[in-house]
Amino acid sequence: MKNSKLYLGLSLLGLVGSILIAADHIDAPAVQGGNADITDFYSFQGANTNNLVFVANVKGLLSPTMSASSSFDENVLVEFNIDNNGDNVEDLVIQAIPRNGKMYFFGPVAPGTAGTSSTIKTSSPLGSVAITPYGSTAITSLQSGINLFAGLRDDPFFFDFGQYSEIIAGNASSFNATGTDTFAGTNVMSIVVELPKTMLGGTGRLNTWVETKRK
């Protein structure tokens, strides 16, 4: 794998801070339903409070039948962006790219250029993990305080889309106390990296967001 290949931005999902979530399902026409379609982004403190966890989910609303044949796209780069000085420009990136049944991670490292184009920083390997096949026990890679995962997971986002539609239509004024999980029974392609906070620079709040980029 060479780092000279150019990847251009297709989809972005962002947040500010380190214990927030953002979600979006099949709303971006250019990437709708594909491997570059980001459904969720999570960033939170790990069970080990010295660590930070980044989660990117793509290709949402996969039924069990669709999940059995679903895979990551080897031409799509998933890039976690970290701004550690508050200027809303990425100072570091963590990159994930699949090859031959494994997900390879690089970084955290300064990007060659900030913005919508990227090259894979193969000079800064973070590790790799076998992609967990459908229906299998989760395969993780833990080494030197870095934990990695890639594979299908149950969609973690809870949203009552039917009640939301009723509110938008003016037929209801609020969500129900329990509600109906519209995404129940569907899966996403998930990429997870947990690593020490000391690798991310800065001493205060981090701004983080995720992008998908196609070669």
Backbone as ProteinMPNN parsed JSONL, in Angstrom:
{"seq_chain_A": "MKNSKLYLGLSLLGLVGSILIAADHIDAPAVQGGNADITDFYSFQGANTNNLVFVANVKGLLSPTMSASSSFDENVLVEFNIDNNGDNVEDLVIQAIPRNGKMYFFGPVAPGTAGTSSTIKTSSPLGSVAITPYGSTAITSLQSGINLFAGLRDDPFFFDFGQYSEIIAGNASSFNATGTDTFAGTNVMSIVVELPKTMLGGTGRLNTWVETKRK", "coords_chain_A": {"N_chain_A": [[0.843, -1.19, 0.0], [0.639, 2.138, -0.954], [1.304, 5.573, -0.093], [0.658, 7.505, -1.891], [-1.707, 7.682, -3.198], [-4.572, 9.532, -3.984], [-7.314, 10.599, -2.096], [-10.601, 11.723, -2.186], [-12.966, 13.81, -0.521], [-16.2, 12.638, 0.403], [-18.362, 12.34, 2.206], [-19.381, 13.662, 5.36], [-19.441, 13.754, 8.875], [-19.868, 15.368, 11.9], [-18.808, 16.604, 15.169], [-18.514, 18.541, 18.176], [-16.343, 18.479, 20.876], [-15.833, 15.802, 23.313], [-17.559, 13.868, 24.285], [-19.922, 13.279, 22.826], [-22.483, 12.538, 20.362], [-23.271, 11.938, 16.904], [-25.601, 11.532, 14.238], [-26.797, 10.176, 11.117], [-28.728, 8.941, 8.556], [-28.808, 7.547, 5.431], [-29.13, 10.052, 4.081], [-27.576, 11.554, 2.4], [-27.386, 12.267, -0.877], [-25.303, 11.702, -2.774], [-23.897, 9.56, -1.782], [-25.643, 7.732, -0.84], [-26.634, 5.014, 1.071], [-24.36, 3.545, 0.499], [-20.9, 2.373, 0.901], [-19.549, 4.652, 1.595], [-21.318, 6.157, 2.943], [-21.924, 7.729, 5.831], [-23.365, 6.768, 8.833], [-23.347, 7.048, 11.638], [-21.413, 8.764, 14.135], [-19.334, 8.441, 16.859], [-17.7, 9.639, 19.743], [-15.921, 9.18, 22.635], [-14.951, 8.876, 26.116], [-12.962, 6.118, 27.12], [-13.506, 2.918, 28.863], [-11.187, 2.58, 30.237], [-10.072, 5.376, 31.576], [-8.002, 6.864, 30.62], [-8.034, 6.696, 27.969], [-9.36, 7.429, 24.662], [-12.179, 6.854, 22.616], [-13.05, 6.256, 19.248], [-15.673, 5.937, 16.961], [-16.879, 4.999, 13.857], [-19.639, 4.516, 11.85], [-20.842, 3.065, 8.886], [-22.797, 2.662, 5.861], [-25.687, 2.107, 6.421], [-28.838, 0.669, 7.668], [-28.861, -2.06, 7.006], [-30.321, -5.077, 6.297], [-30.645, -8.389, 7.808], [-30.331, -10.218, 5.663], [-29.061, -8.654, 3.696], [-26.784, -8.047, 5.15], [-25.268, -10.369, 5.237], [-23.849, -10.474, 2.869], [-22.478, -8.128, 2.815], [-19.731, -5.797, 2.712], [-16.701, -3.929, 3.446], [-15.563, -1.207, 1.397], [-12.746, -1.252, -0.597], [-11.83, 0.991, -1.83], [-12.594, 3.129, -0.361], [-11.712, 5.409, 2.035], [-11.79, 5.858, 5.492], [-11.702, 8.527, 7.667], [-10.781, 9.814, 10.701], [-10.88, 12.929, 12.223], [-8.978, 15.203, 14.155], [-8.999, 18.1, 15.957], [-6.927, 19.851, 17.933], [-6.382, 22.372, 18.892], [-8.399, 24.185, 18.781], [-9.103, 25.598, 16.43], [-10.768, 24.579, 14.536], [-9.72, 23.174, 12.409], [-8.251, 20.254, 11.172], [-5.673, 18.885, 13.1], [-4.568, 16.45, 13.498], [-4.946, 13.193, 12.038], [-6.654, 10.061, 11.976], [-6.539, 7.254, 10.086], [-8.391, 4.786, 8.284], [-8.42, 1.919, 6.322], [-9.601, -0.699, 4.255], [-8.154, -3.863, 3.312], [-7.969, -6.872, 1.691], [-9.467, -8.443, 3.58], [-8.703, -7.376, 6.009], [-8.621, -4.522, 8.249], [-6.766, -1.679, 8.043], [-5.007, 0.653, 10.023], [-3.832, 3.993, 10.394], [-1.81, 6.599, 11.833], [-2.225, 8.443, 14.973], [-1.595, 11.285, 12.997], [-0.195, 14.211, 11.502], [-2.072, 15.629, 8.842], [-1.343, 15.438, 5.3], [-2.407, 17.508, 3.757], [-4.872, 19.737, 4.937], [-8.434, 19.353, 4.891], [-10.57, 18.373, 2.142], [-9.221, 16.443, 0.655], [-6.969, 13.647, 0.769], [-4.004, 11.727, 1.521], [-2.948, 8.396, 2.137], [-1.279, 7.821, 5.105], [1.05, 5.905, 5.242], [3.465, 5.765, 6.479], [3.039, 6.004, 9.139], [2.011, 3.706, 10.765], [-0.67, 2.371, 12.698], [-1.856, 0.028, 13.398], [-3.543, -3.133, 12.705], [-6.502, -5.101, 12.024], [-8.315, -8.12, 11.716], [-11.203, -8.208, 9.7], [-14.306, -8.642, 11.137], [-16.302, -11.368, 10.32], [-19.725, -11.723, 9.155], [-22.059, -12.695, 11.586], [-20.185, -13.737, 13.308], [-18.197, -13.98, 16.345], [-16.98, -10.986, 17.786], [-13.941, -9.794, 16.502], [-11.081, -8.46, 17.816], [-8.214, -6.289, 18.086], [-5.721, -5.829, 20.311], [-3.088, -3.994, 21.439], [-0.318, -2.542, 22.988], [-1.919, -0.658, 24.354], [-3.703, 0.15, 22.424], [-6.734, -0.435, 20.833], [-8.547, -2.132, 18.365], [-11.198, -2.5, 15.951], [-13.224, -3.841, 13.322], [-16.109, -4.325, 11.423], [-19.407, -5.846, 10.987], [-22.087, -4.571, 12.942], [-24.895, -4.383, 15.176], [-27.182, -1.788, 14.526], [-26.653, 0.984, 16.527], [-28.13, 3.267, 16.986], [-30.958, 4.853, 18.294], [-34.101, 5.715, 17.149], [-37.279, 7.033, 16.686], [-38.758, 7.065, 13.955], [-41.303, 7.1, 12.837], [-42.906, 8.495, 14.727], [-41.557, 10.894, 14.698], [-42.174, 11.745, 12.102], [-44.886, 12.19, 12.438], [-44.836, 14.354, 14.215], [-43.573, 16.308, 12.62], [-45.541, 16.564, 10.7], [-47.471, 17.822, 12.128], [-49.259, 16.394, 13.61], [-48.668, 15.449, 16.085], [-47.16, 16.435, 19.206], [-44.917, 15.734, 20.598], [-42.377, 13.241, 21.359], [-43.051, 9.785, 22.17], [-42.987, 8.208, 25.432], [-41.582, 5.789, 25.501], [-41.375, 4.835, 22.787], [-40.741, 3.699, 19.38], [-38.195, 1.73, 18.036], [-36.943, 2.505, 15.126], [-34.747, 1.55, 13.745], [-34.303, -0.989, 14.622], [-33.153, -4.313, 14.332], [-31.588, -3.854, 12.114], [-28.341, -3.464, 10.597], [-24.989, -2.052, 10.691], [-21.876, -1.164, 9.075], [-19.056, -1.118, 10.961], [-16.376, 0.776, 12.381], [-13.877, 0.9, 14.76], [-11.7, 2.542, 16.972], [-9.658, 2.638, 19.77], [-7.578, 4.514, 21.81], [-4.706, 5.847, 23.645], [-5.173, 9.018, 25.245], [-2.973, 10.639, 25.269], [-1.82, 10.451, 22.799], [-3.078, 12.223, 21.193], [-2.553, 14.905, 21.478], [-2.711, 18.373, 22.659], [-4.368, 19.89, 25.525], [-6.867, 20.412, 26.43], [-10.305, 20.611, 25.479], [-11.213, 18.584, 22.706], [-11.952, 18.97, 19.264], [-13.713, 16.933, 17.111], [-14.31, 15.01, 14.153], [-15.614, 12.99, 11.441], [-14.794, 11.694, 8.232], [-15.556, 10.278, 5.001], [-13.72, 9.155, 2.211], [-13.172, 8.791, -1.234], [-11.091, 6.975, -3.469]], "CA_chain_A": [[0.0, 0.0, 0.0], [1.436, 3.351, -1.054], [0.583, 6.732, 0.426], [0.575, 8.527, -2.928], [-3.036, 7.684, -3.776], [-5.366, 10.669, -3.532], [-8.688, 10.299, -1.72], [-11.395, 12.949, -2.155], [-14.046, 13.727, 0.446], [-17.55, 12.378, -0.073], [-19.367, 12.498, 3.25], [-18.793, 14.153, 6.604], [-20.307, 13.856, 10.044], [-18.991, 15.963, 12.889], [-19.265, 17.04, 16.473], [-17.532, 19.291, 18.946], [-16.224, 17.917, 22.209], [-15.349, 14.436, 23.345], [-18.549, 12.92, 24.772], [-21.128, 13.586, 22.08], [-22.701, 11.666, 19.228], [-23.986, 12.513, 15.775], [-26.137, 10.442, 13.421], [-27.401, 10.541, 9.846], [-28.942, 7.697, 7.826], [-29.177, 7.613, 3.998], [-29.616, 11.39, 3.754], [-26.66, 12.233, 1.488], [-27.678, 11.64, -2.174], [-24.13, 11.247, -3.528], [-23.324, 8.335, -1.208], [-26.754, 7.114, -0.122], [-26.698, 3.573, 1.213], [-23.117, 2.894, 0.113], [-19.844, 2.246, 1.894], [-19.08, 5.98, 1.98], [-22.437, 6.825, 3.618], [-21.733, 7.685, 7.275], [-24.626, 6.779, 9.578], [-23.133, 7.513, 13.01], [-20.065, 9.029, 14.635], [-19.281, 8.513, 18.323], [-16.393, 9.904, 20.344], [-16.176, 9.166, 24.068], [-13.903, 8.364, 26.975], [-13.045, 4.685, 27.254], [-13.594, 2.356, 30.21], [-9.92, 3.094, 30.751], [-10.292, 6.816, 31.436], [-6.861, 7.476, 29.94], [-8.207, 6.449, 26.537], [-10.496, 7.991, 23.932], [-12.696, 5.914, 21.627], [-13.679, 6.811, 18.059], [-16.47, 4.943, 16.248], [-17.541, 5.438, 12.634], [-20.499, 3.517, 11.24], [-21.201, 3.387, 7.508], [-23.673, 1.73, 5.136], [-26.727, 1.763, 7.37], [-30.103, 0.017, 7.339], [-28.613, -3.365, 6.406], [-31.116, -6.181, 6.822], [-29.821, -9.594, 7.965], [-30.011, -10.781, 4.347], [-28.053, -7.787, 3.087], [-25.573, -8.078, 5.968], [-24.489, -11.572, 4.947], [-22.984, -10.256, 1.707], [-21.943, -6.768, 2.863], [-18.3, -5.69, 3.006], [-16.128, -2.599, 3.286], [-15.072, -0.881, 0.054], [-11.31, -1.006, -0.536], [-11.545, 2.304, -2.408], [-13.124, 4.163, 0.529], [-10.932, 5.704, 3.229], [-12.493, 6.494, 6.614], [-10.702, 9.374, 8.313], [-11.148, 10.543, 11.905], [-10.145, 14.19, 12.286], [-8.832, 15.738, 15.514], [-8.514, 19.479, 16.125], [-6.551, 19.959, 19.344], [-6.057, 23.743, 19.301], [-9.604, 25.008, 18.758], [-9.303, 26.418, 15.226], [-11.671, 23.839, 13.656], [-8.955, 22.583, 11.317], [-7.648, 19.047, 11.72], [-4.241, 18.846, 13.391], [-4.193, 15.048, 13.399], [-5.942, 12.299, 11.453], [-6.527, 8.611, 12.096], [-7.079, 6.752, 8.826], [-8.718, 3.362, 8.246], [-8.646, 1.476, 4.95], [-9.608, -2.165, 4.209], [-7.417, -4.589, 2.282], [-7.871, -8.33, 1.768], [-10.035, -8.999, 4.798], [-8.224, -6.676, 7.198], [-8.715, -3.066, 8.286], [-5.471, -1.103, 8.422], [-5.134, 1.958, 10.653], [-2.634, 4.832, 10.359], [-1.921, 7.807, 12.635], [-2.594, 9.825, 14.629], [-0.503, 11.96, 12.317], [-0.619, 15.436, 10.811], [-2.44, 15.346, 7.452], [-0.527, 16.089, 4.284], [-3.129, 18.767, 3.565], [-6.162, 19.74, 5.612], [-9.573, 19.558, 4.001], [-11.341, 17.29, 1.543], [-8.393, 15.446, -0.013], [-6.033, 13.005, 1.693], [-3.2, 10.586, 1.129], [-2.787, 7.479, 3.257], [0.015, 8.052, 5.754], [1.55, 4.575, 5.562], [4.667, 5.881, 7.305], [2.615, 6.072, 10.543], [1.053, 2.611, 11.029], [-1.217, 2.266, 14.049], [-2.153, -1.383, 13.613], [-4.543, -3.712, 11.811], [-7.358, -6.098, 12.649], [-9.13, -8.879, 10.777], [-12.592, -7.754, 9.67], [-15.176, -9.675, 11.707], [-17.328, -11.824, 9.377], [-21.11, -11.682, 9.604], [-22.47, -13.785, 12.447], [-19.07, -14.237, 14.108], [-17.806, -13.244, 17.538], [-16.164, -9.827, 17.437], [-12.491, -9.924, 16.489], [-10.428, -7.196, 18.153], [-6.755, -6.306, 18.178], [-5.29, -4.994, 21.426], [-1.633, -3.988, 21.566], [0.269, -1.277, 23.457], [-2.972, 0.27, 24.749], [-4.523, 0.503, 21.266], [-7.702, -1.493, 20.557], [-9.116, -1.906, 17.039], [-12.268, -3.395, 15.494], [-13.922, -3.505, 12.083], [-17.052, -5.369, 11.033], [-20.837, -5.581, 11.144], [-22.657, -4.458, 14.285], [-26.274, -3.927, 15.243], [-27.244, -0.325, 14.515], [-26.846, 1.41, 17.917], [-28.86, 4.524, 17.106], [-32.39, 4.706, 18.547], [-34.881, 6.846, 16.647], [-38.652, 6.709, 16.331], [-38.979, 7.866, 12.747], [-42.745, 7.26, 12.631], [-43.387, 9.585, 15.575], [-40.934, 12.114, 14.167], [-42.97, 12.161, 10.937], [-46.151, 12.728, 12.952], [-44.538, 15.683, 14.764], [-43.332, 17.202, 11.474], [-46.826, 16.778, 10.018], [-48.362, 18.563, 13.001], [-50.23, 15.492, 14.225], [-48.216, 15.153, 17.446], [-46.331, 17.534, 19.713], [-43.72, 15.225, 21.28], [-42.112, 11.812, 21.227], [-43.613, 8.938, 23.209], [-42.06, 7.942, 26.532], [-40.697, 4.694, 25.087], [-41.161, 4.965, 21.356], [-40.431, 2.526, 18.568], [-36.865, 1.819, 17.45], [-37.061, 2.313, 13.682], [-33.577, 0.866, 13.209], [-34.182, -2.314, 15.235], [-32.99, -5.408, 13.385], [-30.709, -3.495, 11.003], [-26.927, -3.436, 10.94], [-24.09, -1.078, 10.068], [-20.468, -1.516, 9.014], [-18.511, -0.301, 12.041], [-14.921, 0.88, 12.557], [-13.638, 1.389, 16.116], [-10.319, 2.641, 17.432], [-9.467, 3.176, 21.112], [-6.151, 4.783, 21.99], [-4.423, 6.773, 24.747], [-5.372, 10.443, 24.978], [-1.672, 11.287, 25.094], [-1.45, 10.405, 21.389], [-3.92, 13.154, 20.445], [-2.085, 16.278, 21.638], [-3.617, 19.31, 23.324], [-4.598, 19.679, 26.957], [-8.258, 20.739, 26.749], [-11.327, 19.967, 24.668], [-10.896, 18.259, 21.322], [-12.999, 18.96, 18.25], [-13.501, 15.741, 16.302], [-15.307, 14.69, 13.134], [-15.2, 11.868, 10.595], [-15.058, 11.833, 6.809], [-15.233, 9.193, 4.098], [-13.101, 9.694, 1.006], [-13.014, 7.762, -2.249], [-9.896, 7.1, -4.307]], "C_chain_A": [[0.883, 1.246, 0.0], [0.615, 4.554, -0.599], [0.436, 7.832, -0.604], [-0.809, 8.606, -3.56], [-3.883, 8.783, -3.151], [-6.795, 10.223, -3.265], [-9.429, 11.61, -1.565], [-12.625, 12.761, -1.286], [-15.404, 13.535, -0.189], [-18.611, 12.694, 0.967], [-18.68, 12.876, 4.546], [-19.853, 14.164, 7.685], [-19.446, 14.325, 11.19], [-19.656, 16.273, 14.207], [-18.161, 17.834, 17.128], [-17.523, 18.725, 20.351], [-15.87, 16.452, 22.17], [-16.361, 13.434, 23.89], [-19.9, 13.28, 24.144], [-21.287, 12.569, 20.963], [-23.391, 12.445, 18.11], [-24.453, 11.367, 14.902], [-26.817, 10.987, 12.177], [-27.54, 9.25, 9.047], [-29.492, 8.007, 6.435], [-29.746, 8.971, 3.604], [-28.738, 12.118, 2.736], [-26.772, 11.59, 0.103], [-26.462, 11.056, -2.885], [-23.601, 9.912, -3.035], [-24.391, 7.434, -0.601], [-26.699, 5.593, -0.137], [-25.416, 2.832, 0.892], [-22.099, 2.873, 1.229], [-19.265, 3.589, 2.326], [-20.146, 6.767, 2.73], [-22.281, 6.657, 5.127], [-23.104, 7.734, 7.951], [-24.451, 7.38, 10.965], [-21.654, 7.834, 13.23], [-20.153, 9.193, 16.144], [-17.843, 8.797, 18.753], [-16.611, 10.022, 21.85], [-14.974, 8.601, 24.823], [-14.088, 6.866, 27.168], [-13.265, 4.239, 28.685], [-12.301, 2.631, 30.963], [-9.946, 4.599, 30.518], [-9.102, 7.562, 30.825], [-6.985, 7.372, 28.427], [-9.399, 7.213, 25.971], [-10.868, 6.998, 22.839], [-13.335, 6.691, 20.476], [-14.419, 5.678, 17.344], [-17.082, 5.603, 15.014], [-18.356, 4.28, 12.091], [-20.901, 3.982, 9.852], [-22.177, 2.335, 6.982], [-24.793, 1.219, 6.029], [-27.92, 1.039, 6.781], [-29.906, -1.304, 6.604], [-29.486, -4.417, 7.074], [-30.191, -7.385, 7.039], [-29.425, -10.212, 6.629], [-28.934, -9.969, 3.658], [-26.721, -7.871, 3.833], [-24.666, -9.238, 5.602], [-23.519, -11.369, 3.798], [-22.32, -8.879, 1.718], [-20.467, -6.777, 3.233], [-17.879, -4.235, 2.901], [-15.598, -2.438, 1.858], [-13.588, -0.535, 0.137], [-10.904, 0.322, -1.17], [-12.044, 3.453, -1.541], [-12.273, 4.241, 1.791], [-11.841, 6.349, 4.272], [-11.454, 7.243, 7.439], [-11.311, 10.106, 9.51], [-10.258, 11.777, 12.0], [-10.134, 14.718, 13.719], [-8.243, 17.144, 15.448], [-8.207, 19.668, 17.6], [-6.15, 21.361, 19.777], [-7.216, 24.713, 19.106], [-9.834, 25.857, 17.534], [-10.193, 25.738, 14.192], [-11.02, 23.358, 12.366], [-8.225, 21.376, 11.886], [-6.133, 19.194, 11.888], [-3.692, 17.436, 13.253], [-5.316, 14.281, 12.703], [-5.608, 10.863, 11.836], [-7.242, 8.035, 10.88], [-7.315, 5.257, 8.903], [-9.061, 2.974, 6.813], [-8.612, -0.056, 4.915], [-8.773, -2.715, 3.057], [-7.444, -6.071, 2.607], [-8.31, -8.893, 3.121], [-9.537, -8.397, 6.095], [-8.502, -5.193, 7.09], [-7.387, -2.55, 8.825], [-5.673, 0.321, 8.921], [-3.785, 2.676, 10.632], [-2.876, 6.098, 11.162], [-1.797, 7.516, 14.121], [-1.375, 10.57, 14.083], [-1.05, 13.215, 11.653], [-0.957, 15.103, 9.365], [-1.479, 16.026, 6.491], [-1.092, 17.458, 3.929], [-4.447, 18.652, 4.318], [-7.269, 19.888, 4.578], [-10.089, 18.276, 3.385], [-10.518, 16.266, 0.775], [-7.344, 14.915, 0.948], [-5.162, 12.006, 0.949], [-3.023, 9.702, 2.356], [-1.375, 7.603, 3.807], [0.605, 6.713, 6.209], [2.82, 4.615, 6.4], [4.334, 5.924, 8.794], [1.6, 4.977, 10.857], [0.619, 2.578, 12.489], [-1.503, 0.815, 14.407], [-3.166, -1.873, 12.602], [-5.345, -4.75, 12.577], [-8.117, -6.824, 11.546], [-10.569, -8.384, 10.849], [-13.489, -8.904, 10.126], [-16.245, -10.083, 10.693], [-18.723, -11.753, 9.995], [-21.422, -12.915, 10.446], [-21.384, -14.331, 13.343], [-18.869, -13.399, 15.364], [-16.841, -12.133, 17.153], [-14.679, -10.134, 17.555], [-11.897, -8.553, 16.788], [-8.923, -7.387, 18.187], [-6.342, -5.329, 19.264], [-3.782, -5.121, 21.58], [-1.161, -2.598, 21.97], [-0.793, -0.234, 23.768], [-3.871, 0.712, 23.622], [-5.425, -0.678, 20.94], [-8.44, -1.155, 19.271], [-10.207, -2.929, 16.735], [-12.792, -2.897, 14.162], [-14.857, -4.652, 11.725], [-18.489, -4.941, 11.24], [-21.225, -5.524, 12.614], [-24.126, -4.07, 14.146], [-26.292, -2.4, 15.292], [-27.55, 0.189, 15.917], [-27.757, 2.625, 18.08], [-30.356, 4.261, 17.259], [-33.112, 5.944, 18.032], [-36.253, 6.354, 16.219], [-39.043, 7.578, 15.139], [-40.468, 8.089, 12.485], [-43.302, 8.405, 13.453], [-42.801, 10.912, 15.136], [-41.742, 12.657, 12.981], [-44.299, 12.759, 11.374], [-45.958, 14.135, 13.533], [-44.352, 16.69, 13.642], [-44.645, 17.545, 10.768], [-47.816, 17.562, 10.867], [-49.397, 17.714, 13.695], [-49.86, 15.098, 15.651], [-47.277, 16.264, 17.88], [-45.042, 17.05, 20.38], [-43.541, 13.748, 20.982], [-42.779, 11.063, 22.375], [-42.549, 8.567, 24.232], [-41.089, 6.81, 26.207], [-40.382, 4.785, 23.599], [-40.842, 3.642, 20.69], [-39.077, 2.72, 17.903], [-36.948, 1.476, 15.965], [-35.925, 1.47, 13.127], [-33.384, -0.527, 13.809], [-34.082, -3.384, 14.154], [-32.129, -5.08, 12.184], [-29.271, -3.341, 11.506], [-26.198, -2.313, 10.221], [-22.705, -1.704, 9.959], [-19.728, -0.566, 9.95], [-16.988, -0.372, 12.089], [-14.682, 1.544, 13.907], [-12.146, 1.436, 16.392], [-10.315, 3.282, 18.82], [-7.976, 3.339, 21.343], [-5.926, 5.78, 23.112], [-4.613, 8.236, 24.331], [-4.054, 11.159, 24.714], [-1.225, 11.294, 23.636], [-2.139, 11.495, 20.574], [-3.513, 14.614, 20.596], [-3.11, 17.151, 22.33], [-3.817, 18.957, 24.786], [-6.041, 19.96, 27.36], [-9.215, 19.975, 25.868], [-10.825, 19.715, 23.251], [-12.137, 18.439, 20.452], [-12.719, 17.774, 17.335], [-14.629, 15.565, 15.295], [-14.755, 13.583, 12.25], [-15.608, 12.167, 9.15], [-14.842, 10.492, 6.105], [-14.729, 9.801, 2.803], [-12.835, 8.563, 0.018], [-11.804, 8.043, -3.141], [-10.271, 7.57, -5.706]], "O_chain_A": [[1.765, 1.392, 0.847], [-0.611, 4.557, -0.705], [0.124, 8.97, -0.255], [-1.067, 9.494, -4.372], [-3.907, 8.942, -1.931], [-7.414, 9.556, -4.095], [-8.948, 12.517, -0.887], [-13.254, 11.703, -1.299], [-15.733, 14.177, -1.187], [-19.653, 13.259, 0.635], [-17.548, 12.469, 4.807], [-21.004, 14.531, 7.45], [-18.39, 13.745, 11.441], [-20.877, 16.217, 14.35], [-17.011, 17.803, 16.689], [-18.578, 18.515, 20.949], [-15.628, 15.906, 21.093], [-16.052, 12.244, 23.954], [-20.878, 13.546, 24.842], [-20.356, 11.828, 20.648], [-24.013, 13.48, 18.349], [-23.784, 10.337, 14.824], [-27.343, 12.1, 12.172], [-26.555, 8.53, 8.877], [-30.528, 8.658, 6.299], [-30.735, 9.04, 2.874], [-29.113, 13.188, 2.257], [-26.297, 10.47, -0.081], [-26.574, 10.017, -3.536], [-22.927, 9.201, -3.78], [-24.063, 6.466, 0.086], [-26.715, 4.962, -1.194], [-25.376, 1.606, 0.998], [-22.375, 3.293, 2.352], [-18.558, 3.655, 3.331], [-19.916, 7.914, 3.114], [-22.483, 5.56, 5.649], [-23.906, 8.627, 7.679], [-25.305, 8.138, 11.425], [-20.771, 7.255, 12.596], [-20.949, 9.987, 16.646], [-16.894, 8.254, 18.187], [-17.392, 10.86, 22.299], [-14.107, 7.943, 24.249], [-15.207, 6.387, 27.354], [-13.223, 5.047, 29.612], [-12.311, 2.882, 32.169], [-9.853, 5.048, 29.376], [-9.193, 8.758, 30.547], [-6.148, 7.892, 27.691], [-10.319, 7.591, 26.697], [-10.002, 6.381, 22.218], [-14.065, 7.658, 20.695], [-13.868, 4.595, 17.145], [-17.728, 6.645, 15.118], [-17.83, 3.186, 11.891], [-21.257, 5.144, 9.655], [-22.355, 1.271, 7.575], [-24.841, 0.034, 6.356], [-28.01, 0.822, 5.572], [-30.669, -1.641, 5.698], [-29.398, -4.623, 8.285], [-29.076, -7.407, 6.517], [-28.297, -10.681, 6.478], [-27.994, -10.532, 3.096], [-25.656, -7.779, 3.222], [-23.442, -9.115, 5.647], [-22.475, -12.019, 3.749], [-21.67, -8.498, 0.744], [-20.006, -7.648, 3.97], [-18.598, -3.407, 2.343], [-15.234, -3.415, 1.204], [-13.21, 0.382, 0.867], [-9.749, 0.732, -1.056], [-11.936, 4.617, -1.928], [-12.133, 3.26, 2.522], [-12.579, 7.285, 3.962], [-10.449, 6.668, 7.859], [-12.232, 10.909, 9.359], [-9.037, 11.685, 11.875], [-11.153, 14.685, 14.41], [-7.137, 17.348, 14.948], [-9.114, 19.65, 18.431], [-5.639, 21.548, 20.882], [-7.043, 25.924, 19.246], [-10.674, 26.756, 17.566], [-10.361, 26.257, 13.088], [-11.694, 23.161, 11.355], [-7.641, 21.459, 12.966], [-5.416, 19.571, 10.961], [-2.519, 17.237, 12.937], [-6.483, 14.667, 12.77], [-4.444, 10.497, 11.997], [-8.425, 8.302, 10.672], [-6.531, 4.534, 9.517], [-9.888, 3.617, 6.167], [-7.7, -0.66, 5.479], [-8.694, -2.121, 1.981], [-6.994, -6.484, 3.676], [-7.615, -9.711, 3.724], [-9.908, -8.859, 7.173], [-8.61, -4.653, 5.989], [-6.944, -2.93, 9.909], [-6.413, 1.101, 8.322], [-2.736, 2.061, 10.823], [-3.99, 6.622, 11.187], [-1.312, 6.449, 14.499], [-0.277, 10.49, 14.634], [-2.224, 13.274, 11.288], [-0.211, 14.37, 8.716], [-0.877, 17.05, 6.814], [-0.356, 18.438, 3.815], [-5.067, 17.589, 4.333], [-7.065, 20.479, 3.517], [-10.058, 17.217, 4.014], [-11.085, 15.292, 0.281], [-6.882, 15.634, 1.834], [-5.533, 11.505, -0.112], [-2.956, 10.197, 3.481], [-0.398, 7.503, 3.066], [0.655, 6.422, 7.404], [3.211, 3.599, 6.974], [5.238, 5.885, 9.629], [0.451, 5.277, 11.182], [1.435, 2.735, 13.397], [-1.406, 0.42, 15.569], [-3.601, -1.114, 11.735], [-4.931, -5.219, 13.637], [-8.515, -6.212, 10.555], [-11.096, -8.165, 11.94], [-13.438, -10.002, 9.57], [-17.019, -9.236, 10.248], [-18.869, -11.727, 11.217], [-21.091, -14.038, 10.066], [-21.618, -15.294, 14.073], [-19.314, -12.254, 15.437], [-15.983, -12.322, 16.292], [-14.216, -10.662, 18.567], [-12.185, -7.586, 16.082], [-8.426, -8.507, 18.303], [-6.589, -4.129, 19.148], [-3.26, -6.21, 21.819], [-1.555, -1.6, 21.368], [-0.6, 0.948, 23.481], [-4.728, 1.571, 23.827], [-4.944, -1.8, 20.786], [-8.907, -0.03, 19.097], [-10.153, -4.069, 17.196], [-12.806, -1.695, 13.894], [-14.451, -5.814, 11.723], [-18.757, -3.803, 11.625], [-20.755, -6.321, 13.427], [-24.542, -3.506, 13.135], [-25.506, -1.791, 16.018], [-28.606, -0.133, 16.46], [-28.117, 2.976, 19.204], [-30.952, 3.539, 16.459], [-32.793, 7.07, 18.414], [-36.371, 5.378, 15.479], [-39.582, 8.673, 15.296], [-40.859, 9.138, 11.973], [-44.085, 9.208, 12.944], [-43.473, 11.942, 15.196], [-41.967, 13.862, 12.867], [-44.788, 13.713, 10.769], [-46.814, 15.003, 13.362], [-44.899, 17.792, 13.692], [-44.836, 18.667, 10.299], [-48.888, 17.929, 10.385], [-50.323, 18.245, 14.308], [-50.662, 14.477, 16.349], [-46.675, 16.947, 17.052], [-44.169, 17.858, 20.694], [-44.425, 13.092, 20.432], [-43.04, 11.64, 23.431], [-41.354, 8.604, 23.938], [-39.919, 6.859, 26.586], [-39.212, 4.808, 23.216], [-40.694, 2.61, 21.345], [-38.832, 3.752, 17.277], [-37.016, 0.304, 15.592], [-36.11, 0.751, 12.145], [-32.382, -1.18, 13.52], [-34.833, -3.365, 13.179], [-31.945, -5.929, 11.312], [-29.033, -3.118, 12.693], [-26.712, -1.709, 9.28], [-22.394, -2.662, 10.668], [-19.765, 0.65, 9.76], [-16.39, -1.425, 11.87], [-15.215, 2.62, 14.177], [-11.416, 0.493, 16.088], [-10.903, 4.345, 19.019], [-7.199, 2.415, 21.102], [-6.854, 6.491, 23.499], [-4.261, 8.634, 23.221], [-4.023, 12.171, 24.014], [-0.338, 12.066, 23.271], [-1.827, 11.679, 19.398], [-4.066, 15.478, 19.916], [-4.243, 16.728, 22.562], [-3.477, 17.859, 25.226], [-6.402, 19.764, 28.521], [-8.969, 18.814, 25.541], [-10.104, 20.531, 22.677], [-13.244, 18.095, 20.865], [-11.602, 17.627, 16.837], [-15.773, 15.932, 15.564], [-13.565, 13.274, 12.304], [-16.628, 12.805, 8.893], [-14.044, 9.671, 6.555], [-15.235, 10.826, 2.346], [-12.331, 7.505, 0.395], [-11.534, 9.184, -3.514], [-9.397, 7.735, -6.557]]}, "name": "protein", "num_of_chains": 1, "seq": "MKNSKLYLGLSLLGLVGSILIAADHIDAPAVQGGNADITDFYSFQGANTNNLVFVANVKGLLSPTMSASSSFDENVLVEFNIDNNGDNVEDLVIQAIPRNGKMYFFGPVAPGTAGTSSTIKTSSPLGSVAITPYGSTAITSLQSGINLFAGLRDDPFFFDFGQYSEIIAGNASSFNATGTDTFAGTNVMSIVVELPKTMLGGTGRLNTWVETKRK"}
